[in-house]
Amino acid sequence: MPGNPVVSGFFHEPTFSIVYLVEDPVTKRAAIIDPVLDYDEKSGHLSHESADALLKEVEKRGLTVEWILDTHPHADHFSAAVYLKEKLGAPAAIGERVVEVQKLWKEIYNLPAFPADGSQWDKLFKDGETFKIGALDARVMLSPGHTLCSITYVVGDAAFVHDTLFQPDYGSARCDFPGGSSSRLYDSIHQILTLPDNTRLFTGHDYMPGGRPVEWESTVAQQKKSNKHFAGNPTREEFVKTRDARDRTLPMPKLILHALQVNMRGGRLPEPEDNGRVYLKIPIGAL
């Protein structure tokens, strides 16, 4: 429909992540949301296959990418924002409260000289701020809970809800990372579900419960009716109890200590050492 985006999801199987290409069909302008850099933790090998496949799709469709958008610093994959920015020349953006996440993690990694000011991105969005993707109207909703700085991008009739809501049969996002809060997540989900019932919701991951095929799209109406953690309009206390109990059963993501030191830099690796090699820093016992 006029004023609404064409949305394409690209599933990154190693991390169960979905990268989105959001297109204005009238102007052929686009945004990329939550791009993934390929990383093998066993060998330390970093590569760009997924990002390069996305670049080929952009070229194939004749699109001009205006934004490279992250919803938050991810704990389960490296961001390809910097790589895509270099290839496309588009600005990279995230929510302004990323500085709170940076301050938290610079202490965990013991990086006293790290500038926790958000300067690693070209744009820091405020809650409620509006912008354009081609002729499409877009706005930002602060959606904390999974992290301190998580945001939702609302573009026309589509909302990119990152790791707040998953598909209805999987429920909601974990909140046991540093800075997470199941109580804040409750408020964020409520705010998302105040969007019109026909709003398309696009989630950041899918874990295919029961072995079903991968899915990443639902609607506000579907989530209200059948989300396993939110259907029936639970009280805050009921939701927090369910969410916290679930979180206590979950192992930490295998890449969290690898990825946050990269993603708090906007997707940049640490500077090479005097031998020209880049090293990641793993804080023993931090989590």
C-alpha positions as CSV (number, residue, x, y, z in Angstrom):
1,M,0.0,0.0,0.0
2,P,1.2,3.6,-0.6
3,G,3.2,4.8,2.4
4,N,4.2,1.3,3.5
5,P,7.5,-0.4,3.0
6,V,8.4,-3.6,1.1
7,V,10.2,-5.7,3.8
8,S,12.5,-8.5,3.0
9,G,14.0,-10.7,5.7
10,F,17.3,-12.6,5.4
11,F,17.8,-15.4,7.9
12,H,21.3,-15.9,9.3
13,E,21.2,-19.5,10.4
14,P,24.3,-19.6,12.6
15,T,22.9,-16.9,14.9
16,F,19.2,-17.4,14.3
17,S,19.1,-13.7,13.3
18,I,17.0,-11.9,10.7
19,V,18.5,-9.0,8.8
20,Y,15.9,-6.6,7.2
21,L,16.0,-4.7,3.9
22,V,13.3,-2.0,4.1
23,E,12.4,-0.5,0.8
24,D,10.3,2.4,-0.4
25,P,8.9,1.1,-3.6
26,V,8.2,4.5,-5.0
27,T,11.6,6.1,-4.6
28,K,13.7,2.9,-4.5
29,R,15.4,4.2,-1.3
30,A,16.0,1.7,1.5
31,A,17.4,1.0,4.9
32,I,19.2,-2.0,6.3
33,I,18.3,-3.1,9.9
34,D,20.5,-5.2,12.2
35,P,23.1,-6.5,9.6
36,V,25.3,-9.5,10.6
37,L,29.0,-10.0,10.2
38,D,30.0,-13.7,9.9
39,Y,32.3,-14.9,12.8
40,D,33.5,-18.3,13.7
41,E,34.5,-18.4,17.4
42,K,36.5,-21.6,17.1
43,S,39.0,-20.3,14.5
44,G,38.5,-16.5,15.1
45,H,37.8,-16.2,11.4
46,L,35.8,-13.1,10.4
47,S,34.1,-12.9,7.0
48,H,31.5,-10.9,5.0
49,E,29.5,-13.5,3.1
50,S,26.1,-12.5,4.6
51,A,26.8,-8.8,4.2
52,D,28.0,-9.3,0.6
53,A,24.9,-11.2,-0.2
54,L,22.9,-8.3,1.0
55,L,24.9,-5.9,-1.1
56,K,24.2,-8.0,-4.2
57,E,20.5,-7.9,-3.4
58,V,20.6,-4.1,-3.1
59,E,22.4,-3.9,-6.4
60,K,20.0,-6.3,-8.1
61,R,17.0,-4.3,-7.0
62,G,18.5,-1.0,-8.0
63,L,18.2,0.4,-4.4
64,T,19.9,3.4,-2.8
65,V,20.5,2.6,0.9
66,E,20.0,5.7,3.0
67,W,20.3,4.2,6.5
68,I,22.1,1.4,8.2
69,L,20.2,0.9,11.5
70,D,20.9,-1.1,14.6
71,T,18.2,-1.7,17.2
72,H,20.8,-2.3,20.0
73,P,24.3,-3.7,20.5
74,H,23.7,-7.4,19.9
75,A,25.0,-10.1,22.2
76,D,24.9,-13.0,19.7
77,H,26.5,-11.7,16.5
78,F,28.9,-9.0,15.3
79,S,27.3,-6.0,13.6
80,A,28.1,-5.5,9.9
81,A,27.2,-1.8,10.1
82,V,30.7,-0.4,9.6
83,Y,31.4,-2.7,6.7
84,L,28.2,-1.8,5.0
85,K,28.7,1.9,5.7
86,E,32.1,1.7,3.9
87,K,30.6,-0.1,0.9
88,L,27.4,2.0,0.6
89,G,28.3,5.4,2.1
90,A,25.1,5.4,4.2
91,P,25.1,6.7,7.8
92,A,24.9,4.3,10.7
93,A,22.4,4.9,13.5
94,I,21.2,3.6,16.8
95,G,19.3,4.8,19.8
96,E,20.9,7.6,22.0
97,R,20.8,5.5,25.1
98,V,23.6,3.3,23.7
99,V,25.9,5.5,25.8
100,E,24.5,3.7,28.9
101,V,25.3,0.3,27.4
102,Q,28.8,1.6,26.5
103,K,29.4,2.8,30.0
104,L,28.3,-0.5,31.5
105,W,30.4,-2.6,29.2
106,K,33.6,-0.5,29.2
107,E,33.7,-1.3,32.9
108,I,33.2,-5.0,32.3
109,Y,36.0,-5.0,29.7
110,N,38.2,-2.6,31.7
111,L,38.6,-0.1,28.9
112,P,39.0,3.2,30.8
113,A,40.0,5.2,27.7
114,F,37.0,4.0,25.6
115,P,34.8,7.0,24.6
116,A,31.3,6.0,25.8
117,D,29.6,8.9,24.0
118,G,28.0,7.2,21.0
119,S,30.4,8.9,18.6
120,Q,30.9,5.5,16.9
121,W,27.6,6.1,15.0
122,D,26.6,8.9,12.7
123,K,23.2,9.4,14.3
124,L,21.8,8.7,17.7
125,F,18.0,8.7,17.7
126,K,15.9,10.1,20.5
127,D,12.7,8.4,21.6
128,G,9.9,9.6,19.4
129,E,12.3,11.1,16.8
130,T,11.1,10.9,13.2
131,F,13.1,10.4,9.9
132,K,12.6,9.4,6.3
133,I,13.4,6.3,4.2
134,G,12.8,7.7,0.8
135,A,9.2,9.1,1.1
136,L,8.3,6.7,3.9
137,D,7.7,8.2,7.4
138,A,9.7,6.4,10.1
139,R,9.9,7.0,13.9
140,V,11.7,5.6,16.8
141,M,10.2,4.1,20.0
142,L,12.4,3.4,23.0
143,S,11.9,-0.2,24.0
144,P,14.2,-1.1,26.9
145,G,14.1,-4.4,28.8
146,H,16.3,-6.7,26.7
147,T,18.9,-4.0,26.9
148,L,19.1,-0.5,28.3
149,C,19.0,1.1,24.8
150,S,16.8,-1.1,22.7
151,I,14.6,0.7,20.2
152,T,11.8,-0.2,17.8
153,Y,11.7,1.4,14.3
154,V,8.2,2.0,13.0
155,V,8.1,2.5,9.3
156,G,4.6,3.0,7.8
157,D,2.6,-0.1,8.8
158,A,5.7,-2.1,9.8
159,A,7.5,-2.2,13.2
160,F,10.9,-3.7,13.7
161,V,10.7,-4.9,17.3
162,H,14.2,-6.4,17.6
163,D,14.5,-8.7,20.6
164,T,11.4,-7.5,22.5
165,L,8.7,-9.8,21.0
166,F,9.4,-13.0,19.1
167,Q,6.9,-15.0,17.2
168,P,3.8,-15.8,19.3
169,D,4.8,-19.4,19.8
170,Y,8.1,-18.3,21.3
171,G,7.1,-15.4,23.4
172,S,9.4,-12.6,24.5
173,A,13.1,-11.7,24.8
174,R,15.4,-12.5,27.7
175,C,16.2,-9.8,30.1
176,D,19.1,-11.3,32.1
177,F,22.0,-9.4,30.4
178,P,23.8,-6.6,32.2
179,G,21.3,-3.7,32.2
180,G,18.3,-5.9,31.3
181,S,14.9,-5.7,33.1
182,S,11.8,-7.8,32.7
183,S,9.7,-5.0,34.3
184,R,10.9,-2.6,31.6
185,L,10.3,-5.2,28.9
186,Y,6.7,-5.4,30.1
187,D,6.2,-1.7,29.5
188,S,7.9,-1.9,26.1
189,I,5.7,-4.7,24.9
190,H,2.6,-2.9,26.1
191,Q,3.7,0.1,24.1
192,I,4.3,-1.9,20.9
193,L,0.9,-3.5,21.3
194,T,-0.8,-0.1,21.3
195,L,0.1,0.2,17.6
196,P,-2.8,-0.5,15.2
197,D,-3.8,-4.2,15.1
198,N,-2.8,-4.6,11.5
199,T,0.7,-3.3,12.1
200,R,3.3,-5.8,10.8
201,L,5.8,-6.8,13.5
202,F,9.2,-8.0,12.4
203,T,11.4,-9.7,15.1
204,G,15.1,-10.0,15.3
205,H,15.4,-13.7,15.8
206,D,13.5,-16.9,15.3
207,Y,14.5,-20.2,17.1
208,M,11.9,-22.4,15.3
209,P,10.2,-24.1,18.3
210,G,9.1,-27.6,17.6
211,G,11.1,-27.7,14.4
212,R,8.7,-25.5,12.4
213,P,10.0,-23.5,9.5
214,V,11.6,-20.1,10.2
215,E,9.2,-17.2,10.7
216,W,9.8,-13.5,11.4
217,E,6.5,-11.7,10.7
218,S,3.3,-11.3,12.8
219,T,0.8,-8.6,13.5
220,V,-0.1,-6.7,16.6
221,A,-3.5,-8.6,16.6
222,Q,-1.8,-12.0,16.4
223,Q,0.6,-11.1,19.3
224,K,-2.3,-9.9,21.5
225,K,-4.2,-13.1,20.8
226,S,-1.6,-15.8,21.1
227,N,1.8,-14.7,22.3
228,K,2.8,-17.3,24.9
229,H,4.1,-14.8,27.4
230,F,1.6,-11.9,26.8
231,A,-1.8,-13.3,25.7
232,G,-4.5,-12.8,28.3
233,N,-2.9,-9.5,29.3
234,P,-0.9,-10.7,32.3
235,T,-0.1,-8.3,35.2
236,R,3.4,-7.0,35.5
237,E,4.0,-9.3,38.4
238,E,2.9,-12.4,36.4
239,F,5.0,-11.4,33.4
240,V,8.1,-10.7,35.5
241,K,7.7,-14.0,37.3
242,T,7.4,-16.0,34.0
243,R,10.2,-14.1,32.2
244,D,12.7,-14.3,35.1
245,A,12.0,-18.0,35.6
246,R,12.6,-18.6,31.9
247,D,15.8,-16.6,32.0
248,R,17.2,-18.7,34.8
249,T,17.1,-21.7,32.5
250,L,19.0,-20.1,29.6
251,P,22.7,-20.3,29.0
252,M,24.5,-17.1,28.0
253,P,24.8,-16.6,24.2
254,K,28.1,-18.2,23.1
255,L,29.3,-14.9,21.5
256,I,28.2,-12.4,24.1
257,L,31.7,-11.6,25.4
258,H,33.1,-11.7,21.8
259,A,30.4,-9.5,20.3
260,L,29.7,-6.7,22.8
261,Q,33.3,-5.3,22.6
262,V,32.8,-5.0,18.8
263,N,29.2,-3.9,18.8
264,M,29.8,-1.2,21.5
265,R,32.2,0.2,18.9
266,G,29.4,0.3,16.3
267,G,30.8,-2.9,14.6
268,R,34.5,-1.9,14.7
269,L,37.1,-4.4,15.8
270,P,39.6,-3.3,18.5
271,E,42.8,-1.6,17.1
272,P,45.5,-4.0,15.9
273,E,48.4,-4.6,18.3
274,D,52.0,-4.0,17.4
275,N,52.2,-7.2,15.4
276,G,49.3,-6.1,13.2
277,R,46.9,-8.7,14.7
278,V,43.5,-7.9,16.3
279,Y,42.7,-9.5,19.6
280,L,39.4,-9.8,21.4
281,K,39.4,-9.4,25.2
282,I,37.5,-12.0,27.3
283,P,36.8,-11.0,30.9
284,I,37.0,-14.1,33.0
285,G,34.1,-14.5,35.4
286,A,32.3,-11.3,34.2
287,L,28.9,-13.1,33.7
